[in-house]
Amino acid sequence: MASRLSRSLTQVNRHDFTRLSARAIPRVATVSARAGLLAHRNTRNVAPWPCRVKQANPARYAHAESAPSGGPEVGILDATGYKGSTITEKHWAEQDVGVVDGLIEPQSVLHFVEFITSGILPNGKKTDLALLNADEFALFMAPSSQWAPAPFNKDDLPIVQKAVQRITGPVDLAGVCRIGHNIHFLKRRLWGGLAPVPASRWREKDLSNPKHFSIAHEHLTSVIAVFEYLNLPQIRANMCTTFNKVSGDFCAMQEALNARRMTHGVSGEIDLTALWEEFIRAQYEVMTSTAHSWVLAQVAELRERALDSFNGIKTEDPNTPKMELFTKRWTDLINVTSMADFNIWMSMDGYNGYHAPSEIVAGLHNPDLKNQDKNYGFSKLLMDRLKECIEAQNEAAKVQGPSATESEAARRERISISSVVQDELREKIRGRTPSPQPPAQPWIQQLLRAQEASLSLDPLEREDYGFGLAVYRAANVSDEKWEQLQRNVEAHFSTWVDGVQRADELKPSLKLHWFDGIELGFDPIQPVHAARKHYQEIRSSDEWSHKLAPSVFLLIDHMSVGSYTDEAISATFAKGEGFLEADFQGQVLAVDPDFDESATASETANETAKENAQEASLTYKGRMRILGNLVWSELYPLLMLQSVGLEHLWLQARDHPLKVYTGPTVPSQVEEWKQNNAVKTLMMDSFVEFLKKKDPSLAGKVDVMRKEGSLC
């Protein structure tokens, strides 16, 4: 198993590097003629799914040496050796799978091109700068040698491909870094504007419950770990360098575009370098505001629950076990809040075109942040406020009696002084608090714009467009049971909208398209293979090409059926020590239609032959189980925005007792899963050995099912 996990960075991350640079341009723009037609109709964004753009061969990374964090650039920078702070060290110690991270996400180049056609920034605001003309969109997909007037016609690579290669290398490795998958996954999630754990999912998992405090606290500190990583001096310097190189590429592109406009008699010039700076600045704003506001919101919930438990402690003697536990947790929340205020920043000092403002801008600019840290003054202000509070309560007690100092309200007021003080100090650290109502998540904004643009189409033509997923029936159950299951699945999938801004507007447009594998004659032994073949045929057809996500489809097998119909299955696992009931619900199989089964089988055949079934089941096979209520809220947007691939989601699911993706994981949660899996593996190994003596044929089938991951 160790050999598998220590594969080269290229192998671990190969799907990421071969796909990210190739995606994120709306599919309607893959053919120049179609792009031009739809551009004139204002429907360039009708389809959210991307085309492919050729990029550098990632295999060349295999020859790059890793440089230590902060060391000279002799190869790929390696940040995995960083130990983290006291509250984040657990996350830095859990980097069991290393990946190559594009510090500025590669898909940002492609999202930038979408931005300069729509004018809508990631934060939902509209730029005041000039945008592309309708006929210029396709020029970003073609080398300037094909369209630019001399002397600007010398590039043989399209600007999109050239800019993406600036980020992903492999000639220039300053744009990439080796980091653990756990930190990398959350960084990409935040980059896409998604909360680490949505509010509805947090409540569903009951993470504010004091008995789940360790898991909840680690979710908070995982966010701090991401920004610790992004603010390492060498990482910050490399991000700035990479940004400036891409800015230089766009500068050359704008000169070519403006020269072309002049030769065509088109008035006005475009400033791509200014647009690029504004776009990344808005991107950083979304990332920092999403992370910071989320941490504060969850801390507020945890504080309230902690105060409830504090009220149940009849004495303030610090030496009682209950008081010691409360004090530790309250201190943990104070530390997390402080770390969030001081660490969740994305500085743009040195970025080409960036002009530092004179005032503090939350998450982006505080010229005196280090001095603010040194002169935080929390302890002194806390003692001053506490003294004032006690004096006021004592004065009230002279009139009202002991209740003024001994009541639950009085005790809560005293203990809550710490959060009041932090709120007071926050404006000095982060400036004016942003609007309490954040913009809709970027993926929702993008789909709503596409939905609005499609209204200009003819009603019959409009039917060819949509936002959907294909779902295959692979379980041979009665039609009556199947119809009921379909209703249950649809209902479970739709529960994601609670508390998500503008989700209700988008929800009716998200469609599941059902295909009956039984009627299609799928092999019941290999339904995934049959479904993959069928999907590859239909996804590019006129009927389905603009209705289905091209990079994933869903499949309902017998395990999925059981998860929705047999409550005993979930109940059995949910009772496990430290397990969360919400992590054991109805689930479906998400499948990568482009996964090469034969190549993977050949690559791992020798290793798998030497490994036991449990280790073999930890091999990614182009598919992953996912809770139904996370399909629209996580699977769809993460793949649509190119934030992560299915393999990255699977890495979050591989240690789950049923190998199901339940959202981002944290060390305490995974530790419980691994302990459960170790016991289960021992029992199953003994059972298979017993079967070999009684029924060798059945033992062989069980062993194959375990290696395939269909029997956990």
KELUM-914963 format. One line per 8 residues: number of its first residue (from 1); their letters; for each residue x negated, y negated, z negated of C-alpha. Coordinates in Angstrom, 1 decimal. Layout:
BEGIN
NUM = A = X:Y:Z  ...
END
This chain:
BEGIN
1 = MASRLSRS = 0.0:0.0:0.0  -2.8:-2.4:-0.8  -4.1:-2.1:2.7  -0.7:-3.1:4.1  -0.4:-6.2:1.9  -4.0:-7.3:2.7  -3.5:-7.3:6.4  -5.0:-10.3:8.2
9 = LTQVNRHD = -3.2:-13.6:8.0  -2.4:-13.3:11.7  -0.7:-10.0:11.2  1.3:-11.1:8.2  2.4:-14.3:9.9  2.4:-13.3:13.5  6.2:-13.7:14.1  6.1:-17.2:12.6
17 = FTRLSARA = 3.3:-18.4:14.8  4.6:-16.9:18.0  8.1:-18.3:17.5  8.1:-21.5:15.6  6.3:-23.5:18.2  8.5:-22.0:20.8  11.8:-23.1:19.3  14.0:-25.9:18.2
25 = IPRVATVS = 14.8:-27.6:21.5  18.6:-27.3:22.1  19.2:-24.4:24.5  21.1:-26.6:26.9  17.8:-28.3:27.7  15.9:-25.1:28.8  16.6:-25.8:32.4  15.9:-29.3:33.6
33 = ARAGLLAH = 18.9:-29.6:35.9  21.2:-28.5:33.1  19.5:-30.9:30.7  20.0:-33.8:33.0  23.7:-32.9:33.7  24.5:-32.6:30.0  22.4:-35.6:29.1  24.6:-37.8:31.3
41 = RNTRNVAP = 27.6:-36.3:29.6  26.1:-37.1:26.1  26.1:-33.4:25.3  22.4:-32.7:25.0  22.9:-31.3:21.5  25.9:-29.1:22.2  23.9:-25.9:21.5  21.7:-25.9:18.4
49 = WPCRVKQA = 19.6:-23.0:19.4  16.1:-23.4:20.9  14.2:-22.5:24.0  10.7:-21.0:24.1  7.6:-23.1:24.6  4.3:-21.3:25.1  1.7:-21.8:22.4  -1.8:-20.9:21.4
57 = NPARYAHA = -2.6:-17.2:20.9  -2.3:-16.6:17.2  -4.7:-13.6:17.4  -7.5:-16.1:17.5  -6.9:-16.8:13.8  -8.3:-13.4:13.0  -11.8:-14.7:13.5  -11.5:-17.7:11.3
65 = ESAPSGGP = -13.1:-17.7:7.9  -11.2:-19.0:4.9  -12.5:-22.0:3.1  -12.0:-22.5:-0.6  -9.5:-25.1:-1.8  -11.1:-28.5:-1.5  -14.2:-27.0:0.2  -15.6:-27.8:3.6
73 = EVGILDAT = -13.5:-27.1:6.7  -15.3:-24.0:7.9  -12.1:-22.2:8.7  -8.6:-21.9:7.4  -8.3:-23.7:4.1  -7.3:-21.3:1.3  -5.2:-22.7:-1.5  -4.4:-19.4:-3.2
81 = GYKGSTIT = -7.2:-19.8:-5.7  -5.6:-22.8:-7.3  -4.4:-22.0:-10.9  -1.7:-24.6:-11.2  -0.6:-26.4:-14.3  0.6:-24.8:-17.5  4.2:-24.7:-16.3  3.5:-23.5:-12.8
89 = EKHWAEQD = 0.6:-21.0:-13.3  3.0:-18.1:-13.1  4.0:-19.0:-9.5  0.3:-19.4:-8.4  -0.5:-16.0:-10.0  2.3:-14.3:-7.9  0.8:-14.8:-4.5  0.8:-11.2:-3.6
97 = VGVVDGLI = 1.4:-11.9:0.2  -0.6:-14.6:1.9  0.7:-16.4:4.9  -0.7:-19.2:7.2  1.2:-22.4:6.6  1.5:-25.2:9.1  1.2:-28.1:6.7  3.3:-30.3:8.9
105 = EPQSVLHF = 6.0:-27.8:9.9  5.6:-26.9:13.6  9.3:-27.2:14.3  9.1:-30.9:13.3  7.6:-31.7:16.7  10.6:-30.2:18.4  13.1:-31.8:16.0  11.4:-35.1:16.7
113 = VEFITSGI = 12.2:-34.7:20.4  15.8:-34.1:19.4  15.7:-37.2:17.2  14.4:-39.5:20.0  17.4:-38.5:22.1  20.1:-38.9:19.4  18.4:-41.6:17.3  19.6:-39.9:14.0
121 = LPNGKKTD = 16.8:-39.5:11.5  16.6:-36.5:9.1  18.0:-38.7:6.3  21.1:-39.4:8.3  20.2:-43.0:9.2  20.0:-44.3:12.7  16.8:-45.8:14.0  16.6:-49.4:15.4
129 = LALLNADE = 13.8:-48.4:17.8  14.4:-47.8:21.5  15.1:-44.1:22.5  14.6:-41.9:25.5  16.6:-42.4:28.6  18.7:-39.5:29.8  16.3:-38.4:32.5  13.2:-38.5:30.3
137 = FALFMAPS = 14.2:-35.6:27.9  12.9:-32.9:30.3  9.6:-34.7:30.7  8.6:-33.5:27.3  8.7:-29.9:28.5  6.6:-30.6:31.6  2.9:-31.6:31.8  2.2:-35.3:32.7
145 = SQWAPAPF = 0.3:-34.1:35.7  3.7:-33.2:37.3  5.5:-36.5:36.7  3.4:-39.4:35.4  1.8:-42.0:37.7  -2.0:-42.3:37.9  -4.1:-42.7:35.7  -1.7:-41.1:33.2
153 = NKDDLPIV = -1.2:-37.8:35.0  -4.1:-35.8:33.7  -2.5:-33.5:31.1  -1.8:-29.9:32.1  0.1:-29.0:28.9  3.6:-30.4:28.0  3.5:-32.8:25.2  5.6:-30.6:23.0
161 = QKAVQRIT = 3.2:-27.7:23.4  0.2:-29.9:22.9  1.5:-31.5:19.7  2.5:-28.1:18.2  -0.9:-26.7:18.9  -2.3:-29.7:17.0  -0.5:-28.3:13.9  -0.9:-24.6:14.4
169 = GPVDLAGV = -4.4:-24.5:15.9  -6.1:-22.3:16.3  -8.9:-24.4:17.9  -8.5:-27.1:15.1  -7.7:-25.4:11.8  -7.2:-28.6:9.8  -3.4:-28.3:10.2  -3.0:-24.9:8.6
177 = CRIGHNIH = -3.7:-23.4:5.1  -3.5:-20.0:3.5  -0.9:-20.0:0.7  1.2:-17.4:-1.1  4.5:-16.5:0.5  6.5:-17.5:-2.6  5.3:-21.1:-2.4  5.3:-21.2:1.4
185 = FLKRRLWG = 9.0:-20.0:1.5  10.3:-22.7:-0.9  8.2:-25.4:0.8  9.8:-24.6:4.1  13.2:-24.5:2.6  12.8:-27.9:1.1  11.4:-29.2:4.4  14.7:-28.1:6.0
193 = GLAPVPAS = 16.6:-30.1:3.5  18.0:-27.1:1.6  18.2:-27.1:-2.2  16.2:-24.3:-3.9  19.4:-22.9:-5.3  22.7:-24.5:-4.2  24.9:-25.8:-7.0  27.6:-23.2:-6.3
201 = RWREKDLS = 25.1:-20.4:-6.2  23.5:-21.6:-9.5  26.9:-21.4:-11.2  27.7:-18.1:-9.6  24.4:-16.7:-10.9  25.2:-18.3:-14.3  21.7:-19.7:-14.5  22.7:-22.4:-17.1
209 = NPKHFSIA = 23.5:-19.6:-19.5  20.8:-19.6:-22.3  20.2:-15.9:-21.8  19.0:-16.6:-18.3  16.8:-19.5:-19.3  13.5:-17.9:-18.2  14.8:-17.4:-14.7  16.4:-20.8:-14.5
217 = HEHLTSVI = 13.2:-22.5:-15.8  11.1:-20.7:-13.2  13.3:-21.9:-10.4  12.7:-25.5:-11.6  8.9:-25.0:-11.9  8.7:-23.3:-8.5  9.6:-26.7:-7.0  6.9:-28.4:-9.0
225 = AVFEYLNL = 4.4:-25.7:-7.7  5.3:-26.7:-4.1  4.4:-30.3:-4.6  1.3:-29.4:-6.6  0.3:-27.5:-3.4  1.1:-30.4:-1.0  -0.7:-32.9:-3.2  -4.0:-31.1:-3.5
233 = PQIRANMC = -6.5:-33.7:-2.2  -7.7:-31.6:0.8  -4.1:-30.6:1.7  -3.1:-34.3:1.7  -6.1:-35.3:3.7  -5.5:-32.5:6.3  -1.8:-33.4:6.6  -2.8:-37.0:7.3
241 = TTFNKVSG = -5.4:-36.0:9.8  -3.0:-33.7:11.6  -0.3:-36.4:11.7  -2.7:-38.9:13.2  -3.8:-36.5:15.9  -0.2:-35.8:16.9  0.4:-39.5:16.8  -2.5:-40.0:19.2
249 = DFCAMQEA = -0.9:-37.4:21.6  2.4:-39.3:21.5  0.6:-42.5:22.1  -0.7:-41.1:25.4  2.8:-39.8:26.2  4.4:-43.2:25.6  1.8:-44.9:27.9  2.7:-42.4:30.6
257 = LNARRMTH = 6.4:-42.8:30.0  6.2:-46.6:30.1  4.2:-46.5:33.3  6.8:-44.3:34.9  9.5:-46.6:33.8  7.7:-49.5:35.4  7.2:-47.6:38.7  11.0:-46.8:38.7
265 = GVSGEIDL = 12.0:-50.3:37.9  13.4:-49.4:34.5  13.2:-52.2:31.9  12.1:-51.8:28.3  9.4:-49.7:26.6  9.4:-46.9:24.2  7.2:-46.7:21.1  6.7:-43.0:20.3
273 = TALWEEFI = 4.1:-43.6:17.7  6.4:-45.8:15.7  9.2:-43.3:16.2  7.0:-40.4:15.0  6.0:-42.4:11.8  9.6:-43.2:11.1  10.7:-39.6:11.7  8.1:-38.1:9.3
281 = RAQYEVMT = 8.7:-40.7:6.7  12.4:-39.9:6.8  11.5:-36.2:6.7  9.5:-36.7:3.6  12.2:-38.8:2.0  14.7:-35.9:2.5  12.3:-33.4:1.1  11.4:-35.4:-2.0
289 = STAHSWVL = 14.9:-36.6:-2.8  16.4:-33.2:-2.3  13.8:-31.6:-4.6  13.8:-34.3:-7.3  17.6:-34.8:-7.5  18.1:-31.0:-7.6  15.6:-30.6:-10.5  17.3:-33.4:-12.5
297 = AQVAELRE = 20.8:-32.0:-11.9  19.8:-28.5:-13.1  17.9:-29.9:-16.1  21.0:-31.8:-17.0  23.1:-28.6:-17.0  20.5:-26.7:-19.0  20.3:-29.5:-21.5  24.0:-29.4:-22.1
305 = RALDSFNG = 24.0:-25.7:-22.7  21.0:-26.1:-24.9  22.8:-28.7:-27.0  25.8:-26.4:-27.3  23.5:-23.8:-28.9  21.9:-26.5:-31.0  25.3:-27.4:-32.5  25.5:-23.8:-33.7
313 = IKTEDPNT = 22.3:-24.1:-35.7  23.4:-25.3:-39.1  20.0:-26.5:-40.3  17.3:-28.6:-38.7  14.6:-26.6:-40.4  12.0:-26.2:-37.6  10.8:-22.8:-38.9  14.0:-20.8:-38.3
321 = PKMELFTK = 13.9:-18.5:-35.2  16.9:-20.2:-33.6  15.4:-23.7:-34.1  12.0:-22.6:-32.8  13.7:-21.2:-29.7  15.7:-24.3:-29.2  12.7:-26.6:-29.7  10.6:-24.6:-27.2
329 = RWTDLINV = 13.4:-24.7:-24.5  14.0:-28.4:-25.1  10.3:-29.2:-24.8  10.2:-27.1:-21.6  13.0:-29.2:-20.1  11.2:-32.4:-21.1  8.0:-31.2:-19.4  9.8:-30.2:-16.2
337 = TSMADFNI = 11.5:-33.6:-16.0  8.2:-35.4:-16.5  6.4:-33.2:-13.9  9.3:-33.8:-11.4  8.9:-37.6:-11.9  5.2:-37.6:-11.4  4.6:-34.7:-9.0  7.4:-34.8:-6.4
345 = WMSMDGYN = 5.8:-37.2:-4.0  4.6:-37.2:-0.4  2.2:-40.0:0.1  1.7:-41.5:3.6  -1.3:-43.6:2.9  -3.6:-43.4:5.9  -0.8:-42.3:8.3  -1.0:-44.0:11.6
353 = GYHAPSEI = 1.7:-46.7:11.8  2.6:-46.5:8.1  2.6:-49.8:6.3  2.8:-49.4:2.5  5.6:-51.5:1.0  5.0:-53.8:-1.9  7.7:-52.1:-4.0  7.9:-48.6:-5.3
361 = VAGLHNPD = 9.8:-46.2:-3.0  11.0:-43.0:-4.7  9.1:-40.0:-3.6  7.0:-41.9:-1.0  5.1:-44.7:-2.5  3.9:-45.9:-5.9  0.5:-47.6:-5.7  0.0:-47.4:-9.4
369 = LKNQDKNY = 1.1:-43.8:-10.0  -2.1:-42.7:-11.7  -2.0:-45.6:-14.1  1.7:-45.0:-14.7  0.7:-41.4:-15.7  -2.0:-42.6:-18.1  0.3:-45.3:-19.6  3.5:-43.2:-19.6
377 = GFSKLLMD = 4.3:-44.3:-23.2  6.9:-41.6:-23.7  5.9:-40.6:-27.2  5.8:-44.2:-28.5  9.1:-45.2:-26.8  10.7:-41.9:-28.1  9.7:-42.7:-31.7  10.9:-46.3:-31.4
385 = RLKECIEA = 14.3:-45.2:-30.0  14.6:-42.4:-32.5  13.9:-44.9:-35.3  16.5:-47.3:-34.0  19.1:-44.5:-33.7  18.5:-43.2:-37.3  18.7:-46.7:-38.7  22.0:-47.3:-36.8
393 = QNEAAKVQ = 23.4:-44.0:-38.0  22.3:-44.8:-41.6  24.1:-48.1:-41.5  27.2:-46.5:-40.1  27.1:-43.9:-42.9  27.5:-46.6:-45.5  30.9:-47.4:-44.0  32.0:-44.0:-42.5
401 = GPSATESE = 30.3:-41.6:-44.9  28.0:-38.6:-44.2  29.7:-37.8:-40.8  27.8:-40.7:-39.2  24.5:-38.8:-39.7  25.6:-35.1:-40.2  28.2:-34.6:-37.5  27.6:-32.7:-34.3
409 = AARRERIS = 27.9:-35.9:-32.3  25.3:-37.6:-34.5  22.9:-34.7:-34.2  23.3:-34.5:-30.4  22.7:-38.3:-30.2  19.4:-37.9:-32.0  18.1:-34.9:-30.1  19.2:-36.5:-26.8
417 = ISSVVQDE = 17.0:-39.6:-27.3  14.3:-37.8:-25.3  16.3:-37.6:-22.1  17.5:-41.2:-22.6  13.9:-42.4:-22.8  12.9:-40.4:-19.7  15.7:-42.0:-17.8  14.5:-45.4:-18.9
425 = LREKIRGR = 10.9:-44.7:-17.8  11.9:-43.2:-14.5  12.5:-46.5:-12.8  9.0:-47.6:-13.6  7.7:-44.4:-12.1  9.9:-43.9:-9.1  11.6:-47.2:-8.5  15.3:-47.7:-8.0
433 = TPSPQPPA = 17.3:-44.5:-8.1  18.6:-43.6:-4.6  22.3:-43.3:-3.8  23.9:-40.6:-5.9  25.6:-39.3:-2.7  22.8:-37.8:-0.6  23.3:-37.3:3.2  24.6:-34.1:4.5
441 = QPWIQQLL = 22.0:-31.4:5.0  20.1:-31.8:8.3  21.5:-28.7:9.8  25.1:-29.7:9.1  24.4:-33.2:10.6  22.9:-31.6:13.7  25.9:-29.2:14.3  28.4:-32.0:13.6
449 = RAQEASLS = 26.7:-34.1:16.2  26.8:-31.2:18.6  30.4:-30.7:17.9  31.2:-34.3:18.5  29.2:-34.3:21.8  31.1:-31.3:23.0  34.3:-33.3:22.9  33.3:-35.0:26.2
457 = LDPLERED = 33.4:-31.7:28.0  36.4:-30.4:29.9  38.5:-28.3:27.5  38.0:-25.2:29.5  34.2:-25.8:29.6  34.2:-26.6:25.9  35.3:-23.0:25.1  31.9:-21.8:26.3
465 = YGFGLAVY = 30.2:-23.6:23.4  30.2:-22.8:19.7  28.3:-21.8:16.6  28.7:-18.1:16.0  27.2:-14.8:15.0  27.8:-11.4:16.4  28.9:-8.7:13.9  28.7:-5.0:14.9
473 = RAANVSDE = 30.8:-2.2:13.4  28.5:0.7:12.7  30.5:2.5:10.0  33.0:5.2:11.0  35.9:4.4:8.7  39.6:4.3:9.3  40.9:1.4:11.3  43.1:0.4:8.4
481 = KWEQLQRN = 40.1:0.3:6.1  38.1:-1.5:8.7  40.6:-4.3:9.2  40.7:-4.8:5.4  36.9:-4.9:5.3  36.9:-7.5:8.1  39.2:-9.8:6.0  37.0:-9.3:2.9
489 = VEAHFSTW = 33.8:-10.1:4.8  35.3:-13.2:6.4  36.5:-14.4:3.0  33.1:-13.7:1.3  31.2:-15.5:4.1  33.4:-18.6:3.7  32.7:-19.2:0.0  29.5:-21.2:0.7
497 = VDGVQRAD = 31.2:-24.6:1.2  31.8:-25.5:-2.4  30.0:-28.7:-3.3  28.2:-28.9:0.1  28.7:-32.4:1.7  30.7:-32.3:5.0  30.7:-28.5:5.0  34.5:-28.5:5.2
505 = ELKPSLKL = 34.2:-30.3:8.5  31.9:-27.7:9.9  33.4:-24.6:8.5  36.1:-24.1:11.1  33.5:-24.1:13.9  31.4:-21.3:12.4  32.7:-18.1:14.0  32.1:-14.4:13.5
513 = HWFDGIEL = 32.4:-12.5:16.8  33.2:-8.8:16.1  32.0:-5.9:18.3  33.1:-2.3:17.6  30.0:-0.1:17.8  32.3:3.0:17.6  34.2:1.9:20.8  30.9:1.0:22.4
521 = GFDPIQPV = 29.6:4.5:21.8  26.7:3.6:19.5  24.6:6.5:18.3  25.7:6.9:14.6  22.2:8.0:13.7  20.5:4.9:15.2  23.1:2.1:15.3  20.6:-0.7:14.9
529 = HAARKHYQ = 18.7:0.4:18.0  22.0:0.6:20.0  23.3:-2.7:18.7  20.0:-4.4:19.5  20.1:-3.1:23.1  23.7:-4.3:23.5  23.0:-7.7:22.0  20.0:-8.3:24.2
537 = EIRSSDEW = 22.3:-7.7:27.2  25.1:-10.1:26.1  23.3:-13.0:24.5  22.2:-14.5:27.8  25.5:-13.9:29.6  27.7:-16.7:30.7  30.3:-15.7:28.2  28.1:-15.6:25.1
545 = SHKLAPSV = 24.9:-17.6:25.8  26.2:-20.8:24.1  28.3:-19.1:21.4  25.9:-16.9:19.6  22.7:-17.4:17.6  20.0:-15.8:19.9  17.7:-14.8:17.0  19.9:-12.7:14.8
553 = FLLIDHMS = 23.0:-10.6:14.7  24.8:-8.8:11.9  25.7:-5.1:11.4  28.1:-3.5:9.1  27.0:0.0:8.2  28.1:2.4:5.5  26.0:0.8:2.8  27.6:-2.6:3.7
561 = VGSYTDEA = 31.1:-1.0:3.5  30.3:0.5:0.1  29.1:-2.9:-1.2  32.5:-4.4:-0.4  34.7:-1.5:-1.4  33.0:0.4:-4.2  32.7:-1.9:-7.2  30.9:0.8:-9.2
569 = ISATFAKG = 27.8:0.4:-7.0  27.4:-3.3:-7.9  28.4:-2.8:-11.5  25.8:-0.1:-12.0  22.9:-2.4:-11.1  24.5:-5.6:-12.6  24.3:-4.0:-16.0  20.5:-3.7:-15.8
577 = EGFLEADF = 18.5:-5.7:-18.3  17.7:-9.1:-16.9  19.7:-8.5:-13.8  22.2:-11.2:-12.5  25.6:-9.9:-11.5  25.8:-12.4:-8.7  22.8:-10.7:-7.0  24.8:-7.5:-6.5
585 = QGQVLAVD = 27.7:-8.3:-4.2  28.9:-7.5:-0.7  26.1:-7.5:1.8  25.5:-7.0:5.5  22.5:-6.1:7.6  20.9:-9.0:9.5  18.9:-7.8:12.6  16.2:-9.5:14.7
593 = PDFDESAT = 17.2:-8.7:18.3  13.6:-9.3:19.5  11.8:-7.0:17.1  9.6:-4.5:18.8  10.2:-1.2:17.0  7.7:0.8:19.0  4.9:-1.7:18.4  5.5:-1.7:14.6
601 = ASETANET = 5.8:2.1:14.5  2.5:2.4:16.3  0.8:-0.2:14.1  1.8:1.4:10.8  2.0:5.1:11.7  -1.3:6.1:10.1  -0.7:4.1:7.0  2.8:5.3:6.5
609 = AKENAQEA = 1.8:8.9:6.8  -0.3:8.4:3.7  2.2:6.4:1.7  5.1:7.5:-0.3  8.7:6.7:0.6  9.0:3.7:-1.7  5.9:2.1:-0.2  7.1:2.8:3.4
617 = SLTYKGRM = 10.4:1.2:2.6  8.5:-2.0:1.9  7.6:-2.3:5.6  9.5:-4.9:7.6  11.5:-3.1:10.3  13.1:-6.0:12.0  16.2:-6.1:9.8  17.2:-7.3:6.3
625 = RILGNLVW = 20.2:-7.0:4.0  21.7:-10.2:2.9  24.6:-11.2:0.6  27.6:-12.2:2.7  28.1:-15.6:1.0  24.5:-16.5:2.0  24.9:-15.9:5.8  26.3:-19.3:6.7
633 = SELYPLLM = 24.6:-21.3:3.9  21.1:-19.9:4.3  20.5:-17.4:7.1  22.1:-19.5:9.8  20.6:-22.9:9.0  17.1:-21.5:8.2  16.9:-19.7:11.5  18.6:-22.5:13.4
641 = LQSVGLEH = 16.2:-25.1:12.0  13.3:-22.7:12.5  12.4:-23.2:8.9  11.7:-19.4:8.4  12.0:-16.2:10.3  13.9:-13.1:9.3  10.7:-11.5:8.1  10.1:-14.3:5.5
649 = LWLQARDH = 13.6:-13.8:4.2  12.9:-10.1:4.0  9.9:-10.7:1.8  12.2:-12.3:-0.7  14.4:-9.2:-0.6  11.9:-6.3:-0.6  11.7:-5.9:-4.3  15.5:-6.1:-4.9
657 = PLKVYTGP = 16.8:-2.7:-6.1  19.0:-2.5:-3.0  16.5:-4.5:-0.7  19.0:-7.4:-0.4  18.2:-11.0:0.1  19.9:-13.0:-2.7  18.1:-16.3:-2.3  14.7:-17.5:-3.4
665 = TVPSQVEE = 13.2:-15.3:-6.1  11.0:-16.2:-9.2  8.4:-14.1:-11.1  10.6:-13.1:-14.1  13.4:-11.9:-11.8  11.0:-9.9:-9.6  9.3:-8.3:-12.5  12.6:-6.8:-13.7
673 = WKQNNAVK = 13.3:-5.5:-10.2  9.9:-3.9:-9.9  10.2:-2.2:-13.2  13.6:-0.8:-12.1  12.2:0.3:-8.8  9.3:2.1:-10.4  11.6:4.2:-12.6  13.9:4.9:-9.6
681 = TLMMDSFV = 11.0:5.9:-7.4  9.7:8.3:-10.0  13.2:9.9:-10.3  13.7:10.1:-6.5  10.2:11.6:-6.0  11.1:14.3:-8.5  14.5:14.9:-6.8  12.9:15.2:-3.4
689 = EFLKKKDP = 10.4:17.7:-4.7  13.3:19.7:-6.2  15.1:19.6:-2.8  12.1:20.9:-0.9  12.4:24.1:-2.8  16.2:24.4:-2.5  16.9:22.9:0.9  13.8:21.7:2.8
697 = SLAGKVDV = 15.9:20.3:5.7  17.9:18.1:3.4  14.8:17.0:1.6  13.3:15.9:4.9  16.4:13.9:5.8  16.4:12.2:2.4  12.7:11.4:2.7  13.3:9.8:6.2
705 = MRKEGSLC = 16.2:7.8:4.8  14.0:6.4:2.1  11.2:5.5:4.5  13.8:3.8:6.7  15.1:1.8:3.7  18.6:3.1:4.2  18.5:5.0:0.9  17.2:2.8:-2.0
END
